[in-house]
């Protein structure tokens, strides 16, 4: 006999084979949908990061604009990257 287990378990193996075949067919049918959903998720995450960067940029520069003018004269020259470049470099 060509049984891999007890003879009474043949029906279980048959059902498992059928379920595996069904899963493979359905997986193949939905591959395009899975790819589109994945790309959409990546697109949304990119724009979420971009939105955060613009929010941070706005907060940094609006805070600078609201400082009193007398403090601006005593500031040392900026030698670091501007906040815009720092935030933009964190996006990618």
Backbone as XML, in Angstrom:
<?xml version="1.0"?>
<chain id="A" units="angstrom">
  <residue number="1" name="UNK">
    <atom name="N" x="0.829" y="-1.182" z="0.000"/>
    <atom name="CA" x="0.000" y="0.000" z="0.000"/>
    <atom name="C" x="0.870" y="1.240" z="0.000"/>
  </residue>
  <residue number="2" name="UNK">
    <atom name="N" x="0.330" y="2.287" z="-0.553"/>
    <atom name="CA" x="1.063" y="3.541" z="-0.698"/>
    <atom name="C" x="0.550" y="4.609" z="0.260"/>
  </residue>
  <residue number="3" name="UNK">
    <atom name="N" x="0.277" y="4.252" z="1.494"/>
    <atom name="CA" x="-0.244" y="5.208" z="2.459"/>
    <atom name="C" x="0.909" y="5.820" z="3.244"/>
  </residue>
  <residue number="4" name="UNK">
    <atom name="N" x="0.777" y="7.094" z="3.535"/>
    <atom name="CA" x="1.800" y="7.763" z="4.338"/>
    <atom name="C" x="1.458" y="7.714" z="5.818"/>
  </residue>
  <residue number="5" name="UNK">
    <atom name="N" x="0.307" y="7.345" z="6.164"/>
    <atom name="CA" x="-0.131" y="7.267" z="7.548"/>
    <atom name="C" x="-1.103" y="6.131" z="7.691"/>
  </residue>
  <residue number="6" name="UNK">
    <atom name="N" x="-1.861" y="6.139" z="8.754"/>
    <atom name="CA" x="-2.882" y="5.102" z="8.913"/>
    <atom name="C" x="-3.885" y="5.152" z="7.763"/>
  </residue>
  <residue number="7" name="UNK">
    <atom name="N" x="-4.394" y="4.012" z="7.314"/>
    <atom name="CA" x="-5.309" y="3.969" z="6.159"/>
    <atom name="C" x="-6.561" y="4.823" z="6.334"/>
  </residue>
  <residue number="8" name="UNK">
    <atom name="N" x="-7.016" y="5.022" z="7.542"/>
    <atom name="CA" x="-8.223" y="5.810" z="7.770"/>
    <atom name="C" x="-7.994" y="7.315" z="7.628"/>
  </residue>
  <residue number="9" name="UNK">
    <atom name="N" x="-6.733" y="7.758" z="7.500"/>
    <atom name="CA" x="-6.424" y="9.189" z="7.410"/>
    <atom name="C" x="-6.331" y="9.694" z="5.964"/>
  </residue>
  <residue number="10" name="UNK">
    <atom name="N" x="-6.606" y="8.845" z="4.995"/>
    <atom name="CA" x="-6.505" y="9.260" z="3.587"/>
    <atom name="C" x="-7.447" y="10.425" z="3.294"/>
  </residue>
  <residue number="11" name="UNK">
    <atom name="N" x="-8.636" y="10.420" z="3.859"/>
    <atom name="CA" x="-9.601" y="11.507" z="3.618"/>
    <atom name="C" x="-9.083" y="12.835" z="4.173"/>
  </residue>
  <residue number="12" name="UNK">
    <atom name="N" x="-8.331" y="12.785" z="5.294"/>
    <atom name="CA" x="-7.767" y="14.019" z="5.862"/>
    <atom name="C" x="-6.706" y="14.608" z="4.929"/>
  </residue>
  <residue number="13" name="UNK">
    <atom name="N" x="-5.849" y="13.720" z="4.408"/>
    <atom name="CA" x="-4.814" y="14.185" z="3.472"/>
    <atom name="C" x="-5.451" y="14.761" z="2.211"/>
  </residue>
  <residue number="14" name="UNK">
    <atom name="N" x="-6.520" y="14.130" z="1.745"/>
    <atom name="CA" x="-7.224" y="14.612" z="0.558"/>
    <atom name="C" x="-7.789" y="16.019" z="0.806"/>
  </residue>
  <residue number="15" name="UNK">
    <atom name="N" x="-8.401" y="16.232" z="1.951"/>
    <atom name="CA" x="-8.969" y="17.549" z="2.279"/>
    <atom name="C" x="-7.860" y="18.591" z="2.390"/>
  </residue>
  <residue number="16" name="UNK">
    <atom name="N" x="-6.751" y="18.214" z="3.008"/>
    <atom name="CA" x="-5.632" y="19.159" z="3.144"/>
    <atom name="C" x="-5.087" y="19.540" z="1.769"/>
  </residue>
  <residue number="17" name="UNK">
    <atom name="N" x="-4.944" y="18.563" z="0.862"/>
    <atom name="CA" x="-4.486" y="18.863" z="-0.505"/>
    <atom name="C" x="-5.450" y="19.808" z="-1.216"/>
  </residue>
  <residue number="18" name="UNK">
    <atom name="N" x="-6.734" y="19.550" z="-1.085"/>
    <atom name="CA" x="-7.738" y="20.396" z="-1.724"/>
    <atom name="C" x="-7.679" y="21.827" z="-1.169"/>
  </residue>
  <residue number="19" name="UNK">
    <atom name="N" x="-7.524" y="21.973" z="0.136"/>
    <atom name="CA" x="-7.439" y="23.306" z="0.746"/>
    <atom name="C" x="-6.181" y="24.044" z="0.290"/>
  </residue>
  <residue number="20" name="UNK">
    <atom name="N" x="-5.083" y="23.330" z="0.174"/>
    <atom name="CA" x="-3.839" y="23.956" z="-0.300"/>
    <atom name="C" x="-3.988" y="24.431" z="-1.745"/>
  </residue>
  <residue number="21" name="UNK">
    <atom name="N" x="-4.603" y="23.608" z="-2.581"/>
    <atom name="CA" x="-4.832" y="24.010" z="-3.979"/>
    <atom name="C" x="-5.740" y="25.237" z="-4.054"/>
  </residue>
  <residue number="22" name="UNK">
    <atom name="N" x="-6.804" y="25.241" z="-3.229"/>
    <atom name="CA" x="-7.712" y="26.395" z="-3.202"/>
    <atom name="C" x="-6.975" y="27.660" z="-2.773"/>
  </residue>
  <residue number="23" name="UNK">
    <atom name="N" x="-6.127" y="27.531" z="-1.747"/>
    <atom name="CA" x="-5.369" y="28.688" z="-1.277"/>
    <atom name="C" x="-4.433" y="29.214" z="-2.362"/>
  </residue>
  <residue number="24" name="UNK">
    <atom name="N" x="-3.790" y="28.319" z="-3.089"/>
    <atom name="CA" x="-2.890" y="28.736" z="-4.165"/>
    <atom name="C" x="-3.648" y="29.455" z="-5.282"/>
  </residue>
  <residue number="25" name="UNK">
    <atom name="N" x="-4.816" y="28.925" z="-5.659"/>
    <atom name="CA" x="-5.621" y="29.580" z="-6.711"/>
    <atom name="C" x="-6.074" y="30.962" z="-6.272"/>
  </residue>
  <residue number="26" name="UNK">
    <atom name="N" x="-6.577" y="31.059" z="-5.038"/>
    <atom name="CA" x="-7.067" y="32.351" z="-4.557"/>
    <atom name="C" x="-5.927" y="33.342" z="-4.380"/>
  </residue>
  <residue number="27" name="UNK">
    <atom name="N" x="-4.782" y="32.874" z="-3.938"/>
    <atom name="CA" x="-3.631" y="33.752" z="-3.798"/>
    <atom name="C" x="-3.242" y="34.317" z="-5.165"/>
  </residue>
  <residue number="28" name="UNK">
    <atom name="N" x="-3.234" y="33.469" z="-6.177"/>
    <atom name="CA" x="-2.887" y="33.924" z="-7.529"/>
    <atom name="C" x="-3.926" y="34.925" z="-8.048"/>
  </residue>
  <residue number="29" name="UNK">
    <atom name="N" x="-5.202" y="34.697" z="-7.744"/>
    <atom name="CA" x="-6.257" y="35.597" z="-8.233"/>
    <atom name="C" x="-6.157" y="36.976" z="-7.589"/>
  </residue>
  <residue number="30" name="UNK">
    <atom name="N" x="-5.687" y="37.055" z="-6.352"/>
    <atom name="CA" x="-5.667" y="38.325" z="-5.639"/>
    <atom name="C" x="-4.287" y="38.982" z="-5.606"/>
  </residue>
  <residue number="31" name="UNK">
    <atom name="N" x="-3.328" y="38.462" z="-6.361"/>
    <atom name="CA" x="-1.987" y="39.053" z="-6.369"/>
    <atom name="C" x="-2.013" y="40.524" z="-6.770"/>
  </residue>
  <residue number="32" name="UNK">
    <atom name="N" x="-2.775" y="40.877" z="-7.796"/>
    <atom name="CA" x="-2.837" y="42.272" z="-8.240"/>
    <atom name="C" x="-3.413" y="43.171" z="-7.154"/>
  </residue>
  <residue number="33" name="UNK">
    <atom name="N" x="-4.447" y="42.706" z="-6.504"/>
    <atom name="CA" x="-5.062" y="43.486" z="-5.434"/>
    <atom name="C" x="-4.095" y="43.673" z="-4.262"/>
  </residue>
  <residue number="34" name="UNK">
    <atom name="N" x="-3.377" y="42.620" z="-3.916"/>
    <atom name="CA" x="-2.395" y="42.708" z="-2.837"/>
    <atom name="C" x="-1.313" y="43.713" z="-3.193"/>
  </residue>
  <residue number="35" name="UNK">
    <atom name="N" x="-0.819" y="43.695" z="-4.431"/>
    <atom name="CA" x="0.220" y="44.616" z="-4.873"/>
    <atom name="C" x="-0.274" y="46.059" z="-4.817"/>
  </residue>
  <residue number="36" name="UNK">
    <atom name="N" x="-1.496" y="46.303" z="-5.294"/>
    <atom name="CA" x="-2.055" y="47.657" z="-5.293"/>
    <atom name="C" x="-2.230" y="48.165" z="-3.859"/>
  </residue>
  <residue number="37" name="UNK">
    <atom name="N" x="-2.715" y="47.323" z="-2.968"/>
    <atom name="CA" x="-2.896" y="47.735" z="-1.567"/>
    <atom name="C" x="-1.561" y="48.041" z="-0.908"/>
  </residue>
  <residue number="38" name="UNK">
    <atom name="N" x="-0.540" y="47.254" z="-1.214"/>
    <atom name="CA" x="0.781" y="47.494" z="-0.658"/>
    <atom name="C" x="1.339" y="48.817" z="-1.159"/>
  </residue>
  <residue number="39" name="UNK">
    <atom name="N" x="1.210" y="49.085" z="-2.455"/>
    <atom name="CA" x="1.694" y="50.355" z="-3.010"/>
    <atom name="C" x="0.932" y="51.531" z="-2.407"/>
  </residue>
  <residue number="40" name="UNK">
    <atom name="N" x="-0.359" y="51.372" z="-2.226"/>
    <atom name="CA" x="-1.171" y="52.439" z="-1.640"/>
    <atom name="C" x="-0.717" y="52.724" z="-0.209"/>
  </residue>
  <residue number="41" name="UNK">
    <atom name="N" x="-0.441" y="51.674" z="0.544"/>
    <atom name="CA" x="0.015" y="51.843" z="1.925"/>
    <atom name="C" x="1.355" y="52.579" z="1.956"/>
  </residue>
  <residue number="42" name="UNK">
    <atom name="N" x="2.263" y="52.227" z="1.071"/>
    <atom name="CA" x="3.558" y="52.917" z="1.011"/>
    <atom name="C" x="3.371" y="54.379" z="0.626"/>
  </residue>
  <residue number="43" name="UNK">
    <atom name="N" x="2.467" y="54.656" z="-0.286"/>
    <atom name="CA" x="2.158" y="56.014" z="-0.723"/>
    <atom name="C" x="1.630" y="56.840" z="0.451"/>
  </residue>
  <residue number="44" name="UNK">
    <atom name="N" x="0.703" y="56.267" z="1.206"/>
    <atom name="CA" x="0.118" y="56.967" z="2.355"/>
    <atom name="C" x="1.174" y="57.235" z="3.418"/>
  </residue>
  <residue number="45" name="UNK">
    <atom name="N" x="2.025" y="56.263" z="3.700"/>
    <atom name="CA" x="3.071" y="56.452" z="4.695"/>
    <atom name="C" x="4.059" y="57.533" z="4.277"/>
  </residue>
  <residue number="46" name="UNK">
    <atom name="N" x="4.397" y="57.602" z="2.987"/>
    <atom name="CA" x="5.295" y="58.644" z="2.491"/>
    <atom name="C" x="4.686" y="60.023" z="2.723"/>
  </residue>
  <residue number="47" name="UNK">
    <atom name="N" x="3.417" y="60.192" z="2.389"/>
    <atom name="CA" x="2.792" y="61.504" z="2.559"/>
    <atom name="C" x="2.550" y="61.832" z="4.026"/>
  </residue>
  <residue number="48" name="UNK">
    <atom name="N" x="2.417" y="60.824" z="4.855"/>
    <atom name="CA" x="2.318" y="61.074" z="6.297"/>
    <atom name="C" x="3.642" y="61.648" z="6.807"/>
  </residue>
  <residue number="49" name="UNK">
    <atom name="N" x="4.759" y="61.065" z="6.377"/>
    <atom name="CA" x="6.078" y="61.580" z="6.762"/>
    <atom name="C" x="6.288" y="62.986" z="6.212"/>
  </residue>
  <residue number="50" name="UNK">
    <atom name="N" x="5.882" y="63.201" z="4.966"/>
    <atom name="CA" x="6.039" y="64.508" z="4.347"/>
    <atom name="C" x="5.212" y="65.555" z="5.086"/>
  </residue>
  <residue number="51" name="UNK">
    <atom name="N" x="4.012" y="65.213" z="5.466"/>
    <atom name="CA" x="3.155" y="66.119" z="6.214"/>
    <atom name="C" x="3.782" y="66.467" z="7.560"/>
  </residue>
  <residue number="52" name="UNK">
    <atom name="N" x="4.352" y="65.473" z="8.230"/>
    <atom name="CA" x="5.017" y="65.719" z="9.498"/>
    <atom name="C" x="6.200" y="66.663" z="9.298"/>
  </residue>
  <residue number="53" name="UNK">
    <atom name="N" x="6.963" y="66.469" z="8.227"/>
    <atom name="CA" x="8.120" y="67.321" z="7.963"/>
    <atom name="C" x="7.686" y="68.767" z="7.743"/>
  </residue>
  <residue number="54" name="UNK">
    <atom name="N" x="6.632" y="68.968" z="6.977"/>
    <atom name="CA" x="6.154" y="70.332" z="6.749"/>
    <atom name="C" x="5.622" y="70.955" z="8.035"/>
  </residue>
  <residue number="55" name="UNK">
    <atom name="N" x="4.978" y="70.155" z="8.869"/>
    <atom name="CA" x="4.485" y="70.667" z="10.147"/>
    <atom name="C" x="5.651" y="71.096" z="11.028"/>
  </residue>
  <residue number="56" name="UNK">
    <atom name="N" x="6.686" y="70.268" z="11.093"/>
    <atom name="CA" x="7.864" y="70.605" z="11.890"/>
    <atom name="C" x="8.533" y="71.861" z="11.346"/>
  </residue>
  <residue number="57" name="UNK">
    <atom name="N" x="8.650" y="71.938" z="10.030"/>
    <atom name="CA" x="9.247" y="73.110" z="9.381"/>
    <atom name="C" x="8.452" y="74.372" z="9.739"/>
  </residue>
  <residue number="58" name="UNK">
    <atom name="N" x="7.145" y="74.298" z="9.662"/>
    <atom name="CA" x="6.300" y="75.447" z="9.971"/>
    <atom name="C" x="6.461" y="75.861" z="11.431"/>
  </residue>
  <residue number="59" name="UNK">
    <atom name="N" x="6.474" y="74.890" z="12.336"/>
    <atom name="CA" x="6.608" y="75.205" z="13.759"/>
    <atom name="C" x="7.953" y="75.861" z="14.065"/>
  </residue>
  <residue number="60" name="UNK">
    <atom name="N" x="9.016" y="75.359" z="13.470"/>
    <atom name="CA" x="10.351" y="75.918" z="13.719"/>
    <atom name="C" x="10.424" y="77.353" z="13.224"/>
  </residue>
  <residue number="61" name="UNK">
    <atom name="N" x="9.990" y="77.592" z="12.010"/>
    <atom name="CA" x="10.117" y="78.931" z="11.450"/>
    <atom name="C" x="9.085" y="79.906" z="12.003"/>
  </residue>
  <residue number="62" name="UNK">
    <atom name="N" x="7.915" y="79.428" z="12.381"/>
    <atom name="CA" x="6.954" y="80.354" z="12.982"/>
    <atom name="C" x="7.444" y="80.766" z="14.364"/>
  </residue>
  <residue number="63" name="UNK">
    <atom name="N" x="8.105" y="79.865" z="15.074"/>
    <atom name="CA" x="8.672" y="80.220" z="16.378"/>
    <atom name="C" x="9.780" y="81.257" z="16.204"/>
  </residue>
  <residue number="64" name="UNK">
    <atom name="N" x="10.580" y="81.144" z="15.161"/>
    <atom name="CA" x="11.644" y="82.116" z="14.901"/>
    <atom name="C" x="11.068" y="83.478" z="14.542"/>
  </residue>
  <residue number="65" name="UNK">
    <atom name="N" x="9.986" y="83.467" z="13.802"/>
    <atom name="CA" x="9.391" y="84.742" z="13.403"/>
    <atom name="C" x="8.750" y="85.456" z="14.581"/>
  </residue>
  <residue number="66" name="UNK">
    <atom name="N" x="8.320" y="84.729" z="15.587"/>
    <atom name="CA" x="7.651" y="85.330" z="16.727"/>
    <atom name="C" x="8.618" y="85.830" z="17.804"/>
  </residue>
  <residue number="67" name="UNK">
    <atom name="N" x="9.919" y="85.539" z="17.664"/>
    <atom name="CA" x="10.900" y="86.024" z="18.637"/>
    <atom name="C" x="11.019" y="87.538" z="18.545"/>
  </residue>
  <residue number="68" name="UNK">
    <atom name="N" x="11.351" y="88.184" z="19.653"/>
    <atom name="CA" x="11.575" y="89.626" z="19.607"/>
    <atom name="C" x="12.770" y="89.967" z="18.716"/>
  </residue>
  <residue number="69" name="UNK">
    <atom name="N" x="12.724" y="91.102" z="18.069"/>
    <atom name="CA" x="13.762" y="91.518" z="17.118"/>
    <atom name="C" x="15.095" y="91.761" z="17.804"/>
  </residue>
  <residue number="70" name="UNK">
    <atom name="N" x="15.122" y="92.219" z="19.054"/>
    <atom name="CA" x="16.377" y="92.529" z="19.728"/>
    <atom name="C" x="17.233" y="91.283" z="19.944"/>
  </residue>
  <residue number="71" name="UNK">
    <atom name="N" x="16.613" y="90.124" z="20.098"/>
    <atom name="CA" x="17.384" y="88.900" z="20.288"/>
    <atom name="C" x="18.045" y="88.450" z="19.000"/>
  </residue>
  <residue number="72" name="UNK">
    <atom name="N" x="17.487" y="88.815" z="17.874"/>
    <atom name="CA" x="18.033" y="88.397" z="16.587"/>
    <atom name="C" x="19.398" y="89.029" z="16.343"/>
  </residue>
  <residue number="73" name="UNK">
    <atom name="N" x="19.657" y="90.214" z="16.857"/>
    <atom name="CA" x="20.930" y="90.890" z="16.630"/>
    <atom name="C" x="22.063" y="90.218" z="17.402"/>
  </residue>
  <residue number="74" name="UNK">
    <atom name="N" x="21.777" y="89.534" z="18.483"/>
    <atom name="CA" x="22.810" y="88.924" z="19.316"/>
    <atom name="C" x="23.070" y="87.462" z="18.969"/>
  </residue>
  <residue number="75" name="UNK">
    <atom name="N" x="22.441" y="86.983" z="17.956"/>
    <atom name="CA" x="22.605" y="85.586" z="17.566"/>
    <atom name="C" x="23.927" y="85.379" z="16.832"/>
  </residue>
  <residue number="76" name="UNK">
    <atom name="N" x="24.547" y="84.235" z="17.084"/>
    <atom name="CA" x="25.758" y="83.868" z="16.341"/>
    <atom name="C" x="25.357" y="83.399" z="14.953"/>
  </residue>
  <residue number="77" name="UNK">
    <atom name="N" x="26.242" y="83.548" z="13.980"/>
    <atom name="CA" x="25.901" y="83.085" z="12.627"/>
    <atom name="C" x="25.645" y="81.576" z="12.612"/>
  </residue>
  <residue number="78" name="UNK">
    <atom name="N" x="24.688" y="81.178" z="11.832"/>
    <atom name="CA" x="24.305" y="79.766" z="11.746"/>
    <atom name="C" x="25.347" y="78.992" z="10.959"/>
  </residue>
  <residue number="79" name="UNK">
    <atom name="N" x="25.848" y="77.926" z="11.544"/>
    <atom name="CA" x="26.828" y="77.089" z="10.842"/>
    <atom name="C" x="26.285" y="75.700" z="10.586"/>
  </residue>
  <residue number="80" name="UNK">
    <atom name="N" x="25.160" y="75.377" z="11.187"/>
    <atom name="CA" x="24.570" y="74.060" z="11.005"/>
    <atom name="C" x="23.602" y="74.082" z="9.828"/>
  </residue>
  <residue number="81" name="UNK">
    <atom name="N" x="23.115" y="72.889" z="9.484"/>
    <atom name="CA" x="22.082" y="72.796" z="8.451"/>
    <atom name="C" x="20.825" y="73.505" z="8.924"/>
  </residue>
  <residue number="82" name="UNK">
    <atom name="N" x="20.124" y="74.085" z="7.996"/>
    <atom name="CA" x="18.861" y="74.714" z="8.357"/>
    <atom name="C" x="17.872" y="73.622" z="8.758"/>
  </residue>
  <residue number="83" name="UNK">
    <atom name="N" x="16.873" y="73.945" z="9.586"/>
    <atom name="CA" x="15.883" y="72.923" z="9.993"/>
    <atom name="C" x="15.179" y="72.284" z="8.807"/>
  </residue>
  <residue number="84" name="UNK">
    <atom name="N" x="15.030" y="73.041" z="7.745"/>
    <atom name="CA" x="14.364" y="72.489" z="6.554"/>
    <atom name="C" x="15.153" y="71.309" z="6.017"/>
  </residue>
  <residue number="85" name="UNK">
    <atom name="N" x="16.474" y="71.468" z="5.909"/>
    <atom name="CA" x="17.306" y="70.391" z="5.396"/>
    <atom name="C" x="17.357" y="69.219" z="6.364"/>
  </residue>
  <residue number="86" name="UNK">
    <atom name="N" x="17.393" y="69.511" z="7.657"/>
    <atom name="CA" x="17.432" y="68.425" z="8.644"/>
    <atom name="C" x="16.155" y="67.595" z="8.570"/>
  </residue>
  <residue number="87" name="UNK">
    <atom name="N" x="15.018" y="68.243" z="8.525"/>
    <atom name="CA" x="13.739" y="67.527" z="8.490"/>
    <atom name="C" x="13.605" y="66.768" z="7.169"/>
  </residue>
  <residue number="88" name="UNK">
    <atom name="N" x="13.999" y="67.412" z="6.071"/>
    <atom name="CA" x="13.890" y="66.756" z="4.762"/>
    <atom name="C" x="14.782" y="65.527" z="4.691"/>
  </residue>
  <residue number="89" name="UNK">
    <atom name="N" x="15.964" y="65.581" z="5.327"/>
    <atom name="CA" x="16.851" y="64.429" z="5.275"/>
    <atom name="C" x="16.292" y="63.265" z="6.076"/>
  </residue>
  <residue number="90" name="UNK">
    <atom name="N" x="15.420" y="63.530" z="7.060"/>
    <atom name="CA" x="14.832" y="62.464" z="7.846"/>
    <atom name="C" x="13.708" y="61.748" z="7.111"/>
  </residue>
  <residue number="91" name="UNK">
    <atom name="N" x="13.144" y="62.379" z="6.108"/>
    <atom name="CA" x="12.045" y="61.761" z="5.363"/>
    <atom name="C" x="12.543" y="60.563" z="4.571"/>
  </residue>
  <residue number="92" name="UNK">
    <atom name="N" x="13.625" y="60.698" z="3.907"/>
    <atom name="CA" x="14.113" y="59.644" z="3.031"/>
    <atom name="C" x="14.984" y="58.711" z="3.762"/>
  </residue>
</chain>
